[in-house]
Amino acid sequence: MRKATYIHACHALCSWLGDVTVDLRALRYFVETVRRQSFTQAADALSVTQSTISKMVRQLEDELGQPLLVRQARGLQLTDVGRVVFERGQEALAVAQALQREVDDLAALSRGTLTVGIPPMVNVFFSPLIQRFRAAHPGIALQVREAGGDVIEQMVAEGELEVGVSILPLAPHSVLASDVLGRYPVCLVGTADAAWAHRKRPSLALLHEQPVVMPGEGFALDRHLRQRWQQAGIAPRVVAESAQWDFLLSMAQAGMGTAILPQPLLQRLSLPPELVVRPLPATELDWAVTHVWAAGRYMSHAARAWLAVCRAG
């Protein structure tokens, strides 16, 4: 769009907004039609008739006095003014949605839904916290989404989740805020013939060119380990990856390689007596469990209440 044409369109929109009362419903119908490039699909998505969509779009065009859409055989094309209305309309609808959410929150946590993302390796810690939250806020439907820490961080950053749990350090260039719940040792687990088994406090360097079994891609611990290996110039041989820590232990017991797991998980499992467990120095690696949320984004009262329960827990 040429600059002069765009400026003219912006002035026209500002004049329109100053002279008419904008119907947010009509604006939402117009934005949905543009997104889907179809009156029919927009009507299906919004559970209204196609004639209602067409009527609302015409209403916007009549109020502005200029066409917003050019209907062609190949689809819908925005006019200059239509492009401005579409761009600013998305912003207006987002503000209206945020406002409605904040107003709904004033119901003093008596209703609502909160979904928290929790990795499989961490979920064993959260059963008592979930019980406390449900007891304190019975009107809020608490749901848990299970995924690896890397996936949860991405979901929170993209707004799919308000709050989640991951492991520090966060992914590079992350814009998420964090609140550490606890730090724990990471342990090597293997048979007595492992290269590190005779050390009380082995280092990661002893895993160089040694077989290891570990959580797979998508888990924050996997990312953390690979970062540390790269920094230290260490190159273990990854022979198995799994999200199931009992499987990783069985692989270690079978002599497949060294399992690398957080100490709190090992304390909850029945370890075979032939397995040797040694904690790594905290200076080399630890397991820092943390909440994450998008910095600067509105956080619902339900999410704030969840964080408060976990901090007090």
Rosetta blueprint (number, residue, H / E / L):
1 M L
2 R L
3 K H
4 A H
5 T H
6 Y H
7 I H
8 H H
9 A H
10 C H
11 H H
12 A H
13 L H
14 C H
15 S H
16 W H
17 L H
18 G H
19 D H
20 V L
21 T L
22 V L
23 D L
24 L H
25 R H
26 A H
27 L H
28 R H
29 Y H
30 F H
31 V H
32 E H
33 T H
34 V H
35 R H
36 R H
37 Q L
38 S L
39 F H
40 T H
41 Q H
42 A H
43 A H
44 D H
45 A H
46 L H
47 S L
48 V L
49 T L
50 Q H
51 S H
52 T H
53 I H
54 S H
55 K H
56 M H
57 V H
58 R H
59 Q H
60 L H
61 E H
62 D H
63 E H
64 L H
65 G L
66 Q L
67 P L
68 L L
69 L E
70 V E
71 R E
72 Q E
73 A L
74 R L
75 G E
76 L E
77 Q E
78 L E
79 T L
80 D H
81 V H
82 G H
83 R H
84 V H
85 V H
86 F H
87 E H
88 R H
89 G H
90 Q H
91 E H
92 A H
93 L H
94 A H
95 V H
96 A H
97 Q H
98 A H
99 L H
100 Q H
101 R H
102 E H
103 V H
104 D H
105 D H
106 L L
107 A L
108 A L
109 L L
110 S L
111 R L
112 G E
113 T E
114 L E
115 T E
116 V E
117 G E
118 I E
119 P L
120 P L
121 M L
122 V L
123 N H
124 V H
125 F H
126 F L
127 S H
128 P H
129 L H
130 I H
131 Q H
132 R H
133 F H
134 R H
135 A H
136 A H
137 H L
138 P L
139 G L
140 I E
141 A E
142 L E
143 Q E
144 V E
145 R E
146 E E
147 A L
148 G L
149 G H
150 D H
151 V H
152 I H
153 E H
154 Q H
155 M H
156 V H
157 A H
158 E L
159 G L
160 E L
161 L L
162 E L
163 V E
164 G E
165 V E
166 S E
167 I E
168 L E
169 P L
170 L L
171 A L
172 P L
173 H L
174 S L
175 V L
176 L E
177 A E
178 S E
179 D E
180 V E
181 L E
182 G E
183 R E
184 Y E
185 P E
186 V E
187 C E
188 L E
189 V E
190 G E
191 T L
192 A L
193 D L
194 A L
195 A L
196 W L
197 A L
198 H L
199 R L
200 K L
201 R L
202 P L
203 S L
204 L H
205 A H
206 L H
207 L H
208 H L
209 E L
210 Q L
211 P E
212 V E
213 V E
214 M E
215 P L
216 G L
217 E L
218 G L
219 F L
220 A H
221 L H
222 D H
223 R H
224 H H
225 L H
226 R H
227 Q H
228 R H
229 W H
230 Q H
231 Q H
232 A H
233 G L
234 I L
235 A L
236 P L
237 R E
238 V E
239 V E
240 A E
241 E E
242 S L
243 A L
244 Q L
245 W H
246 D H
247 F H
248 L H
249 L H
250 S H
251 M H
252 A H
253 Q H
254 A L
255 G L
256 M L
257 G L
258 T E
259 A E
260 I E
261 L E
262 P E
263 Q H
264 P H
265 L H
266 L H
267 Q H
268 R L
269 L L
270 S L
271 L L
272 P L
273 P L
274 E L
275 L L
276 V E
277 V E
278 R E
279 P E
280 L L
281 P L
282 A L
283 T L
284 E L
285 L L
286 D E
287 W E
288 A E
289 V E
290 T E
291 H E
292 V E
293 W E
294 A E
295 A L
296 G L
297 R L
298 Y L
299 M L
300 S L
301 H H
302 A H
303 A H
304 R H
305 A H
306 W H
307 L H
308 A H
309 V H
310 C H
311 R H
312 A H
313 G L
